[in-house]
């Protein structure tokens, strides 16, 4: 999957997950190696076929040392990831399809869920 900036520029990733009432809540902050590992998974998500629902349960927000870079909202049901933010070029500011059944996708989802449980 396309990342708008080299993931090495990202120093902090906020993880937002469901709060049970349909709202997003900050569930974790990943820094250093943990942030890089997650972004490596995101960069390795294989292309897939986008379905229609797009009801994202998980989001990540990437920050450099000085500013917010981008956000990705993931819907693992419809295989869609919405990319947006100040570092995202206009032609990439959209929903991207990924294969949510792939092992890389399942590993990313497991990390997101584990962050939400801690």
C-alpha positions as CSV (number, residue, x, y, z in Angstrom):
1,X,0.0,0.0,0.0
2,X,1.1,3.5,-0.8
3,X,2.5,5.6,2.1
4,X,2.7,9.3,1.3
5,X,6.1,9.8,3.0
6,X,9.0,7.4,3.8
7,X,8.0,5.6,7.0
8,X,11.4,6.4,8.4
9,X,10.3,10.0,8.8
10,X,7.5,8.9,11.1
11,X,8.4,9.0,14.8
12,X,5.0,8.5,16.5
13,X,1.8,6.7,15.5
14,X,-1.4,7.2,17.3
15,X,-3.8,4.2,17.2
16,X,-7.5,5.0,17.4
17,X,-10.1,2.3,17.9
18,X,-13.7,1.8,18.6
19,X,-15.1,2.8,22.0
20,X,-18.2,0.7,21.8
21,X,-20.5,3.6,21.1
22,X,-19.4,4.2,17.5
23,X,-16.8,6.8,18.3
24,X,-13.0,6.7,17.9
25,X,-10.8,6.7,21.0
26,X,-7.0,6.9,21.4
27,X,-6.0,3.4,22.4
28,X,-2.2,3.5,22.0
29,X,0.8,5.5,21.0
30,X,3.5,3.6,19.1
31,X,6.9,5.1,18.9
32,X,10.3,4.1,17.4
33,X,10.5,0.4,16.5
34,X,6.9,-0.3,17.3
35,X,5.8,2.6,14.9
36,X,8.2,1.4,12.2
37,X,7.0,-2.2,12.5
38,X,3.4,-1.2,12.0
39,X,4.2,1.1,9.1
40,X,6.2,-1.7,7.5
41,X,3.1,-3.9,7.7
42,X,1.0,-1.1,6.2
43,X,3.5,-0.6,3.3
44,X,3.3,-4.3,2.6
45,X,-0.5,-4.6,2.4
46,X,-1.3,-6.3,-0.9
47,X,-3.8,-4.8,-3.3
48,X,-7.3,-6.2,-3.1
49,X,-10.8,-5.7,-4.3
50,X,-12.7,-2.8,-2.6
51,X,-16.2,-3.6,-1.5
52,X,-18.8,-1.0,-0.5
53,X,-19.5,-0.6,3.2
54,X,-16.4,1.4,4.4
55,X,-17.1,1.6,8.1
56,X,-13.6,1.9,9.5
57,X,-13.1,0.6,13.0
58,X,-9.3,1.4,13.2
59,X,-7.2,4.4,12.4
60,X,-3.6,5.3,12.6
61,X,-2.2,8.9,12.7
62,X,1.4,9.3,11.8
63,X,3.5,12.2,13.1
64,X,7.1,13.3,12.4
65,X,9.1,15.0,15.2
66,X,7.4,18.3,14.4
67,X,4.0,17.7,12.8
68,X,1.0,15.5,11.8
69,X,1.7,13.8,8.5
70,X,-1.2,11.5,7.5
71,X,-4.0,9.3,8.7
72,X,-5.2,6.0,7.5
73,X,-8.6,4.6,8.3
74,X,-9.0,0.9,7.9
75,X,-12.2,-1.1,7.1
76,X,-11.2,-4.7,7.2
77,X,-14.7,-5.8,6.1
78,X,-14.7,-4.0,2.8
79,X,-10.9,-4.1,2.2
80,X,-10.6,-0.3,2.2
81,X,-8.0,2.1,3.6
82,X,-8.7,5.8,3.5
83,X,-5.6,7.9,3.2
84,X,-5.6,11.6,4.0
85,X,-3.6,14.3,5.6
86,X,-1.2,17.2,4.9
87,X,1.6,14.9,3.5
88,X,-0.8,13.1,1.2
89,X,-0.7,14.2,-2.5
90,X,-4.1,15.0,-3.9
91,X,-4.1,12.0,-6.3
92,X,-3.6,9.6,-3.3
93,X,-6.2,11.2,-1.1
94,X,-8.8,8.5,-1.4
95,X,-9.8,5.0,-0.4
96,X,-7.3,2.4,-1.4
97,X,-8.2,-1.3,-1.8
98,X,-6.2,-4.0,0.1
99,X,-6.6,-7.7,0.7
100,X,-7.7,-7.9,4.3
101,X,-7.5,-11.7,4.2
102,X,-3.7,-11.7,3.6
103,X,-1.4,-12.7,6.4
104,X,0.1,-9.1,6.5
105,X,-3.4,-7.6,6.9
106,X,-4.3,-10.1,9.6
107,X,-1.1,-9.3,11.5
108,X,-1.8,-5.6,11.3
109,X,-5.3,-6.1,12.6
110,X,-4.0,-8.3,15.4
111,X,-1.7,-5.5,16.4
112,X,-4.5,-2.9,16.3
113,X,-6.7,-5.1,18.4
114,X,-4.0,-5.8,20.9
115,X,-3.4,-2.1,21.3
116,X,-7.1,-1.6,21.9
117,X,-7.0,-4.2,24.7
118,X,-4.1,-2.8,26.6
